[in-house]
Structures are given as structure tokens and as C-alpha cells.
Amino acid sequence: EGPENALSLRKMGANFVACSVYGTNLHNLIIPSYVKKLIIVPDMDNAGLKSLERSLESYKTYQKMGVILQELIFPKVVLPSGKGADLNDFLVG
């Protein structure tokens, strides 16, 4: 979803990473024609899950062109701060 997740994915070895800065903008990303697999890593809060649903709907066109869509989903965990855990929280934990 955000730049911090994108940087973590790069550090984990992903060659090409794009982020939407805000989950509500994820569905607006235009996927380059050379992309063969799209992995979406949403934040596991209500906004992130709603954004995932909306994005998967808008990316069906890419799926018809042969792009593999995959979601990287983590358990919904609430941190002591009250914030939902995201990719980086799981990497640190």
C-alpha cells in the first residue's frame, strides 16, 4: 500500500515495486504492460481491505491480459496503539 511497504518489499528482493501512498488510491495505479504478476499487500485495517476489494475489481482487465493477481494477506492484528498491523509490523515482529 504505502511507501514503507514498497521499500520493505524491495529490501526483500522484489525487482519492481509500486505503491499508491494511500490505499484509497491503489485502484488508480496503471500497471505497465511488461508486468506478469501483481502482488497486492494491503494494510489489514478496514480502509486497506476495502481498497483491496476495489483494486481487485478494477484489475480484472489486467487479469484478462494474462497478469496473475495475488494478494499477500496477513492476519488482522491490532497493535497496543490501536492501529492495525501492516507488512512492516510483521517483518519487525
C-alpha positions as CSV (number, residue, x, y, z in Angstrom):
1,E,0.0,0.0,0.0
2,G,2.3,2.8,1.2
3,P,6.0,3.7,0.5
4,E,7.2,2.0,3.7
5,N,5.8,-1.3,2.5
6,A,7.2,-0.8,-1.0
7,L,10.7,-0.2,0.5
8,S,10.4,-3.3,2.6
9,L,9.4,-5.4,-0.5
10,R,12.4,-4.0,-2.4
11,K,14.7,-5.0,0.6
12,M,13.1,-8.5,0.4
13,G,14.2,-8.8,-3.2
14,A,11.3,-7.6,-5.3
15,N,12.6,-6.2,-8.6
16,F,9.8,-3.9,-9.3
17,V,7.6,-2.3,-6.7
18,A,4.9,0.4,-7.0
19,C,2.9,2.0,-4.2
20,S,-0.1,4.1,-4.1
21,V,0.9,6.2,-1.0
22,Y,-2.7,5.8,0.2
23,G,-4.7,2.6,0.0
24,T,-7.7,4.6,-1.4
25,N,-5.6,5.4,-4.5
26,L,-4.4,1.8,-5.2
27,H,-7.1,1.1,-7.8
28,N,-5.8,4.2,-9.8
29,L,-2.3,2.6,-10.5
30,I,-1.7,1.9,-14.1
31,I,0.1,-1.4,-14.5
32,P,2.9,-1.4,-17.1
33,S,2.4,-3.9,-20.0
34,Y,5.6,-5.9,-19.0
35,V,4.2,-6.9,-15.6
36,K,3.3,-10.6,-15.4
37,K,2.4,-10.9,-11.8
38,L,0.8,-8.3,-9.4
39,I,1.0,-8.9,-5.7
40,I,-1.1,-6.6,-3.6
41,V,-0.1,-6.0,0.0
42,P,-2.9,-4.1,1.7
43,D,-2.9,-2.8,5.3
44,M,-5.2,-5.1,7.3
45,D,-7.5,-2.4,8.5
46,N,-11.0,-1.6,7.2
47,A,-9.6,1.0,4.7
48,G,-6.9,-1.4,3.4
49,L,-9.3,-4.2,2.9
50,K,-11.9,-2.0,1.2
51,S,-9.1,-0.7,-1.1
52,L,-8.1,-4.3,-1.8
53,E,-11.6,-5.2,-2.9
54,R,-11.9,-2.2,-5.1
55,S,-8.4,-2.7,-6.6
56,L,-9.1,-6.4,-7.5
57,E,-12.3,-5.3,-9.2
58,S,-10.5,-2.7,-11.3
59,Y,-7.6,-5.0,-12.1
60,K,-9.8,-7.7,-13.7
61,T,-8.9,-6.2,-17.1
62,Y,-5.2,-6.9,-16.4
63,Q,-6.1,-10.5,-15.4
64,K,-7.8,-11.0,-18.8
65,M,-4.5,-10.0,-20.4
66,G,-2.7,-12.7,-18.5
67,V,-1.4,-10.9,-15.5
68,I,-1.5,-13.1,-12.4
69,L,-3.2,-11.3,-9.4
70,Q,-2.2,-12.3,-5.9
71,E,-2.9,-10.8,-2.5
72,L,-0.5,-11.0,0.3
73,I,-2.8,-11.1,3.3
74,F,-1.7,-11.1,7.0
75,P,-3.8,-11.9,10.0
76,K,-5.8,-9.0,11.3
77,V,-3.9,-7.9,14.4
78,V,-4.5,-4.8,16.5
79,L,-1.3,-3.3,18.0
80,P,-1.3,-1.9,21.5
81,S,-1.5,1.6,19.9
82,G,-4.9,0.6,18.5
83,K,-3.5,0.6,14.9
84,G,-3.9,-2.4,12.7
85,A,-0.7,-4.3,11.9
86,D,0.8,-3.9,8.4
87,L,3.6,-5.7,6.5
88,N,6.3,-3.9,8.4
89,D,4.9,-4.7,11.8
90,F,5.1,-8.4,10.8
91,L,8.6,-8.1,9.5
92,V,9.8,-6.4,12.7
93,G,7.8,-8.8,15.0
